[in-house]
Amino acid sequence: GFTSVYNDFDTATAVDSWRGQANGLLDYELSPKMRAGFGAAVGYDQVDTGRNSVFEQGNVRGIWQASEKTSFSADVGIEFRQYQGIDLDKEFLRFGFGADWKASPLTIVSLKASRGVSPANTLVDQANVRTGVDGIVTHQLSDRYKLNATAGYSVNDFFGITPASVATVAARADNYWFLRPSLGIKLMERAAANVFYQFARNDSDLVSNGNDYTNHRLGMNLSYSF
């Protein structure tokens, strides 16, 4: 697979960034209820102001269908990251854990936890490690409509890349949470749309509440399955 994500900000105090990542995974069926896999990924983070970085990942994954109503998944890996223009290499533990419970024939409850690294879009030459957990409830209203409700919380721990940014980052951490109800609509056999509203709040340790904000967002996702 290949992923490309571009973050573009209107404000002059935020730093635009782009990530390109390619990954592969070999999956093996251990039993009718258990699957395991291993793989690797390579990627590149480009930031408009600051240090670009290259990273590599070694990953393992496991999926267990515990019963007709419950399933569990785990995705764990080590990321090796090299920052360009400075002698700095770092290693990180990344993970993704998930649990799904079919509460009724029409309702699924999911819990997901994850940890990963990304550039800090509001701070030059800094990056952050995000650790978060999301809870999701999905209810099938009819053949065409389904209702989703998602709540999430994450902690972003920032670290400096250069000596100057190390001196300014201090012990800053951001606490971020959001609520996102959405409505999924099946447009045709293979096409679907998802309309959502999201309320989010960020509480930061930055001096003078420099990165505290409240955010309201409306959006729509369109998808087509082959």
C-alpha positions in Angstrom: 0.0 0.0 0.0 0.9 3.7 -0.4 -0.3 6.6 1.7 0.1 10.3 0.9 -1.1 13.0 3.4 -0.7 16.8 3.0 -1.4 19.2 5.8 -2.0 22.8 4.6 -2.6 25.7 7.0 -3.8 29.2 6.3 -2.2 30.7 9.4 1.4 31.9 9.3 2.2 30.4 12.7 1.6 26.8 11.4 4.0 24.7 9.3 2.7 22.8 6.3 3.9 19.2 5.9 3.6 16.2 3.6 4.0 12.5 4.3 4.5 9.7 1.8 4.6 6.1 3.1 4.8 2.7 1.4 4.2 -0.5 3.3 3.9 -4.2 2.8 2.6 -7.1 4.9 2.7 -10.8 4.6 -0.4 -12.4 6.3 -0.6 -16.0 7.4 -3.7 -17.9 8.6 -2.7 -19.8 11.7 -6.2 -21.2 12.3 -9.7 -20.4 11.2 -9.9 -17.9 14.1 -6.3 -16.6 14.2 -4.1 -14.8 11.7 -0.6 -13.4 12.0 1.6 -11.2 9.8 4.9 -9.4 9.5 6.0 -6.6 7.2 7.9 -3.4 6.8 7.3 0.3 5.8 9.4 3.2 4.6 8.4 6.8 4.5 9.3 10.5 4.2 8.1 13.5 6.2 8.7 16.9 4.4 8.0 20.1 6.3 8.1 23.6 4.8 10.1 25.0 7.6 12.4 22.8 9.6 14.0 19.3 9.2 12.7 16.7 6.9 13.0 13.1 8.0 13.2 9.5 6.6 11.8 6.6 8.6 11.6 2.8 8.4 9.4 0.4 10.3 9.4 -3.3 11.1 5.9 -4.4 12.1 4.1 -7.5 13.3 0.3 -8.0 13.4 -2.1 -10.5 14.9 -5.9 -10.9 14.6 -8.1 -13.2 16.8 -11.7 -13.9 16.1 -12.5 -14.8 19.7 -16.2 -15.6 19.1 -19.0 -14.7 16.8 -19.4 -11.4 18.7 -15.9 -10.4 19.6 -12.6 -9.9 17.8 -9.2 -8.5 18.7 -6.3 -7.1 16.7 -2.8 -5.9 17.5 -0.2 -4.1 15.3 3.2 -3.4 16.9 6.4 -2.2 15.4 9.7 -0.3 15.8 10.2 2.9 13.9 13.7 4.1 13.0 13.8 7.8 12.0 16.7 9.9 10.6 16.5 13.7 10.6 18.2 15.4 7.6 20.9 18.1 8.0 21.6 17.1 11.6 23.2 14.0 13.3 20.1 12.8 15.0 18.6 9.3 14.8 15.7 8.2 17.0 13.8 4.9 17.6 10.2 4.7 18.6 7.7 2.1 19.7 4.5 2.3 17.6 1.3 0.3 18.0 -2.3 -0.1 17.2 -4.7 -2.2 19.3 -8.4 -2.9 18.6 -11.4 -4.7 20.0 -14.8 -5.1 18.4 -18.0 -6.4 20.1 -21.2 -7.1 18.2 -23.6 -5.9 20.9 -26.6 -6.8 18.7 -27.3 -7.8 15.1 -27.3 -4.1 14.2 -24.9 -2.6 16.7 -21.1 -2.8 16.9 -18.9 -1.3 19.7 -15.2 -0.8 19.0 -12.3 0.4 21.1 -9.0 1.4 19.5 -5.6 2.5 20.9 -2.6 3.8 18.9 0.8 5.4 19.1 2.8 7.1 16.4 5.2 10.0 15.5 4.6 13.0 13.3 6.0 16.5 12.7 4.7 19.3 15.1 2.8 21.6 12.7 2.8 24.5 15.1 6.5 24.3 16.2 9.6 24.5 14.0 12.1 21.7 14.3 10.0 19.8 16.7 8.0 16.6 16.5 5.4 14.8 18.7 4.6 11.3 19.8 0.8 10.9 19.9 -0.8 8.2 22.1 -4.5 8.0 21.9 -7.6 5.9 22.4 -10.9 6.0 20.5 -14.3 4.5 21.2 -16.8 3.9 18.4 -20.4 2.8 18.3 -22.0 1.9 14.9 -25.7 1.2 14.5 -27.3 0.0 11.2 -30.5 2.0 10.8 -31.5 0.3 7.5 -29.9 -1.2 4.4 -28.9 2.3 3.3 -28.2 4.2 6.5 -26.0 3.7 9.5 -25.3 5.9 12.5 -21.8 6.3 14.1 -20.7 8.0 17.3 -16.9 8.4 18.0 -15.2 9.8 21.1 -11.4 10.1 21.3 -8.7 11.3 23.6 -4.9 11.6 23.0 -1.8 13.0 24.6 0.9 14.6 22.3 4.4 14.7 23.8 6.7 17.0 22.0 10.5 16.8 21.6 13.1 19.0 19.9 15.2 18.0 16.9 17.9 20.7 17.0 19.7 22.1 20.1 17.7 25.4 19.7 14.4 23.6 19.6 15.4 21.3 22.5 15.9 24.5 24.6 12.4 25.8 23.8 10.3 22.6 23.9 10.5 22.2 27.7 8.2 19.5 29.0 5.2 20.4 26.8 2.3 18.1 26.3 -1.1 18.6 24.6 -4.2 16.9 25.8 -6.7 16.6 22.9 -10.2 15.1 22.9 -13.1 15.1 20.4 -16.7 14.0 19.8 -17.8 13.0 16.3 -21.3 11.8 15.4 -21.8 10.9 11.7 -24.3 9.4 9.3 -23.2 6.8 6.7 -25.2 6.6 3.5 -25.0 3.8 0.9 -25.3 5.6 -2.5 -25.2 2.5 -4.7 -23.8 -1.0 -4.6 -20.1 0.1 -4.3 -20.3 3.8 -3.4 -21.0 5.4 0.0 -20.9 8.7 1.7 -20.3 9.7 5.4 -21.4 13.1 6.7 -20.0 14.1 10.1 -19.8 16.9 12.7 -16.8 17.1 15.0 -16.2 19.1 18.2 -12.7 19.1 19.5 -10.7 20.7 22.4 -7.0 21.0 22.9 -5.4 21.9 26.2 -1.7 22.6 26.0 1.2 23.1 28.5 2.6 25.8 26.1 3.3 29.1 27.8 0.3 31.5 28.0 -2.0 28.8 26.7 -0.4 29.3 23.3 -1.9 26.2 21.7 -5.2 25.9 23.4 -8.2 25.9 21.0 -11.7 24.7 20.4 -12.6 23.4 17.0 -15.9 22.8 15.1 -15.8 20.8 11.9 -18.3 19.7 9.3 -17.3 17.3 6.6 -18.1 14.5 4.2 -16.2 11.4 3.1 -16.9 9.6 -0.2 -15.7 6.1 -0.8 -15.9 3.5 -3.6 -15.1 -0.2 -3.1 -13.7 -2.4 -5.9 
